[in-house]
Amino acid sequence: MWTLRRGDAFELGRAKLSLDKGVLTLRDDHTMKDIRTQAEEVVVRPHPPVNVPSRVSDYLMIRMMERLIPLDGQELWISAPYDLGVSLNGKIVGFLSPFRVKYSLYGPTTEGIVCRYHEGPTSDAPPSGIDAKVKVIFKVRNPREVDRIVIPVNELDIFFKDGILYYEVVEVTVGDDLYVELKNEPPVEADLVYPPVKSVDLIRRIASGCRMVW
């Protein structure tokens, strides 16, 4: 997605990289790493937000700043974080986060899910800022209040258009519980930037949905 060549520096939010004098420097709130290399370039690509400071979860919990009772077919936009994977010669050598990293528990202490945590407002159009944009579509069978969604991001597709990153469309079925599913399609016409090859394993994708029961 982004390519740094010798002598270049790159900064996005809290993440900073440079490649100069045979050293690749990686910096964010959790990482201070210097890698000696004779490589002429380094590739930076967005990844699901579960790798910093280490991979402990495949889930992202987004808390909405406004509680809502969604209507059937309602669409709204929320923001979401992402990580940056840094590759040398096709091999990932580190991950950085442009955002403040927080984790939280969804559900009871003994049976809940550890999730990367993010909060922000909802809107009728993509929000501003360096965050990724997420289009959420609601299917309502039993109206109820919604104040957060847990997204399974292990199979996440990330898209890019005009300097903006997008998650694939997220569908939330509202019933006695909530079922969150990735729809394997971009919210706008955009280029796929993660993963490099689009997932075609439909069985694995269906199994990766998240049922919110607490």
C-alpha positions in Angstrom: 0.0 0.0 0.0 2.8 2.4 1.0 6.4 1.9 -0.1 9.3 3.6 1.6 12.7 3.8 -0.2 16.1 4.5 1.3 16.1 7.9 2.8 12.3 8.1 3.2 10.3 8.6 6.4 6.6 7.9 7.0 4.3 9.0 9.8 0.6 8.2 10.3 -1.0 9.0 13.7 1.1 7.5 16.4 3.1 5.3 14.0 6.5 6.4 12.6 8.9 4.7 10.3 12.1 5.6 8.5 14.6 3.8 6.3 18.0 5.4 6.2 21.7 4.4 6.5 21.0 0.7 6.6 18.5 0.9 9.5 14.8 0.5 9.4 13.3 2.3 12.4 9.9 1.5 13.8 8.2 3.6 16.5 4.7 3.8 18.1 3.4 3.8 21.7 4.4 0.2 22.1 7.3 -0.4 19.8 10.9 0.9 19.6 12.7 -1.3 17.1 15.7 -0.7 14.9 16.4 -3.3 12.2 19.6 -3.4 10.2 19.0 -4.0 6.5 20.5 -3.4 3.1 17.0 -3.5 1.5 16.3 -0.6 -0.8 12.6 -0.4 0.1 10.0 -1.4 2.7 6.3 -2.0 2.2 3.6 -0.9 4.7 0.2 -2.4 4.5 -2.9 -2.1 6.7 -3.9 -5.1 8.8 -6.7 -6.0 11.1 -6.2 -4.2 14.5 -5.2 -7.1 16.6 -1.4 -7.3 16.4 -0.3 -4.5 18.7 1.3 -4.9 21.2 0.8 -8.6 20.5 -1.9 -10.8 19.0 -4.3 -11.7 21.8 -7.7 -11.6 20.0 -9.5 -11.9 16.7 -12.3 -9.5 17.7 -12.8 -5.7 17.7 -15.4 -4.2 20.0 -16.7 -0.8 18.8 -18.7 1.2 21.4 -21.0 3.7 19.9 -21.1 7.1 21.7 -24.9 7.2 21.1 -27.2 4.4 22.1 -29.7 3.6 19.3 -32.7 1.4 18.5 -32.0 0.6 14.8 -34.6 0.2 12.2 -34.7 -2.7 9.7 -32.5 -1.8 6.7 -30.9 1.2 8.5 -27.4 2.0 7.4 -24.9 4.0 9.4 -21.1 4.7 9.4 -18.7 4.2 12.3 -14.9 4.5 12.6 -12.5 1.8 13.3 -8.7 1.3 13.9 -6.2 -0.8 11.9 -2.6 -1.9 12.3 0.2 -1.4 9.9 2.2 -4.4 8.9 5.8 -3.6 7.9 7.5 -6.0 5.4 11.0 -6.4 4.2 11.6 -8.7 1.2 8.1 -10.0 1.5 8.4 -10.9 5.2 6.6 -9.0 8.0 9.2 -7.7 10.5 6.8 -5.7 12.7 3.4 -4.2 13.4 2.6 -0.6 14.4 -0.6 1.1 15.4 -1.5 4.7 14.4 -4.0 4.7 17.2 -4.1 4.4 21.0 -4.4 0.7 21.7 -6.9 -0.5 24.3 -8.3 -3.9 25.0 -11.6 -4.8 26.8 -13.6 -7.8 27.9 -17.0 -8.4 26.3 -19.2 -10.6 28.4 -18.7 -12.1 31.9 -15.3 -12.4 33.4 -15.1 -16.2 33.1 -16.6 -16.7 29.7 -16.2 -13.4 27.9 -14.2 -12.4 24.8 -11.1 -10.2 24.9 -11.5 -7.6 22.2 -9.5 -4.7 20.8 -11.5 -1.7 22.0 -12.6 1.5 20.1 -15.3 4.0 20.5 -16.7 6.8 18.4 -19.9 8.5 17.1 -22.2 7.1 14.4 -23.1 9.1 11.4 -25.0 9.0 8.1 -21.8 9.5 6.1 -18.2 8.3 6.4 -16.6 10.1 9.4 -13.5 12.2 9.0 -10.0 11.4 10.4 -7.4 8.7 9.7 -9.6 5.9 11.1 -11.0 3.3 8.8 -14.6 3.8 7.8 -17.1 1.1 8.5 -20.6 0.8 6.9 -23.0 -1.1 9.1 -26.3 -2.4 7.9 -29.0 -3.6 10.3 -31.5 -6.4 9.9 -34.0 -6.1 12.7 -36.2 -9.0 13.8 -36.8 -7.9 17.4 -36.1 -4.2 18.1 -33.8 -3.5 20.9 -31.2 -1.0 22.0 -27.7 -1.3 20.6 -24.7 0.5 22.0 -21.8 -1.6 20.8 -20.9 -4.3 18.2 -18.2 -7.0 18.3 -16.7 -7.6 14.8 -14.8 -10.8 14.0 -11.8 -9.3 12.2 -9.7 -12.5 11.6 -11.2 -12.7 8.0 -11.4 -8.9 7.5 -11.0 -7.3 4.0 -9.7 -3.7 4.0 -10.2 -1.4 1.0 -8.6 1.9 -0.1 -9.9 4.8 -2.2 -8.8 8.4 -2.5 -6.6 8.2 0.6 -9.3 6.6 2.8 -9.4 3.1 4.2 -12.6 1.1 4.5 -13.6 -2.1 6.2 -15.8 -4.5 4.2 -19.5 -4.1 4.9 -20.7 -5.3 8.3 -24.2 -6.7 8.8 -25.8 -6.8 12.2 -28.9 -8.9 12.7 -30.8 -7.7 15.8 -33.0 -10.2 17.5 -33.0 -11.7 21.0 -29.2 -11.3 20.6 -27.0 -9.7 18.0 -25.3 -11.5 15.1 -22.4 -9.7 13.4 -21.3 -10.8 10.0 -18.7 -9.6 7.5 -20.3 -9.4 4.0 -17.2 -9.8 1.9 -17.9 -6.7 -0.2 -16.6 -3.1 -0.1 -18.9 -0.3 1.0 -17.8 1.9 -1.9 -16.0 1.0 -5.2 -12.5 0.7 -3.9 -9.3 -1.4 -4.2 -8.6 -4.3 -2.0 -5.4 -3.7 0.0 -5.7 -6.4 2.7 -5.4 -9.3 2.3 -3.4 -9.1 -1.0 -5.8 -11.8 -2.4 -9.5 -11.7 -1.8 -10.8 -14.5 0.5 -13.0 -17.1 -1.3 -13.3 -19.6 1.6 -17.0 -19.0 2.2 -17.4 -21.8 4.8 -14.7 -20.3 7.0 -16.2 -16.8 6.5 -19.7 -18.0 7.6 -18.2 -19.7 10.6 -16.3 -16.5 11.6 -19.5 -14.5 12.4 -19.9 -13.3 16.0 -23.0 -13.9 18.1 -23.3 -11.3 20.9 -25.2 -13.0 23.7 -24.4 -11.0 26.8 
